[in-house]
Amino acid sequence: MNNIFHIVQSVGLALPRVETGTKYDGSPVLQLDGCFMAGVATHRSAEPDTIVVRCGFDDRELLLQDAPDAYYVTDYYRPYPVVLVRLSRVDRDALSDLLSISWRLTAEKRGRRERRQTSRTRIR
């Protein structure tokens, strides 16, 4: 999978402030300012050569309806705002679009976290 993930890295690292990292199990991930954006899907419910990408629930439903051969979700991942992507079924443009959406969602999450921390500091 690491050989396939290099494609994800090459697309993702073109986005601002994105860096590579590893999960607790050593599998590669893309992060925006330390927050998860995308990574190798390592849970046993995921198919081989699959990545997991941050994605809003509404967007995920649209992807699942529009291209079920490329995008899917398992029971394990269903509660989380992510979508599973069969890398062999998406082209570079689709991957770029998906990672751009993930970047935006991750930036928004990061911004909310920073605002909460700033407001806690002011309250004290």
N, C-alpha and C positions, 0 to 999 in steps of 0.2 A: 504493500500500500504506500509506503514512503516514496517509491518511485513514481507513483501516480500523483501523490500529494504535491510534488514539485510544480505541477501545472497550476494547482490551486494557489500555491505560494507565489508563483510568478504573476498571476492575475491580482491576487490580494495585496501583494507588496507594492503595487502601483498606486494604491490608495493612501492618502495622507495618514501618517502616524501609525500605520499597521506594521506589526512585527511578528516574527515567528516565536513560538514557545513550545512547551510540552505540557501535557496533562500529567496527572499523578502517575499514570501508567506508562509514561514515556512516549505516548503517541503525539504527533505534531498537531499544533493548532495555530490559527491566526488570531491575533489579539489587537485590539485598539486601545491604547493607553492601559494595557494590562487586563482589559475585559474581553471575554470570549466572543469571537465572531464566527469562527468555523473551525472544524477539525475532523479528523478521522473518526468515523462512527465505530466505536470499539465494543459496544454492547452486543452480546451474542444474538440478539434479535435482528441486528442489522445485517444486510447482505454484504458480501465481500465487495471491495472497491467502492465503498459508499462514504460520503462525508455527511456531517451534520452541520447545518447552517442556521444561525439565528434568523428567525422569520416570524412576523406577526401571525397570529392565528387566522385572521381573515385572508391574508396573502397566501398562507399555507393551503387553505381550502381551495383557493383559486388555482394554485399550482397543481394540486392533486386532481382537480377536475380537468384542467387543460392538458396535462401531460402525465398521466399516471404511470407511463412507462419510464419516466425520468425521475419523478418525485414520489415519495411515499412516506409513511409514518408507521411506526409499530406502537403497540400498547405501552411499551417502556417510555418512548419519547413523547407520546400524545399529550401529557400534561404540560409540557414545556413549549415555549414559543420557538420551535425549531422545525426544520423540515429535513428529511433524509434525501440525498441526491445520489443517484447512480451515475458516477462520473462517465461511464461509457456511453451514456444516453444524452449528455448535454454537450453543446459546443462551447467554444471559448467565449463567444458573445453572451450566451445565456448565463454562463458562469460569472462573467463580469457583471451582468445586471444583478444577479442574485447576491453577489458579494457586495455590490454597491448598496443594495437594500439593507443587507446585514450591517454594513458600515454605519448607515444612517441610524438604524435602530440601536446599535451599540453606542453611538455617540450620544443619542438621546438618553439612554439609560445612564451613561457615564455622567452626563450633565445633571440629571435628577439626583444622582448620588452625591455629586459635589455640592449642589444647592442644599441638600439635607444636612450635609456636614457643616456647611457655612452657617446655616440657620441655627444649628445646635451650638456652634461656637459663640454666636451672638447672644443666645439665651443665657448662657452661663455667666 
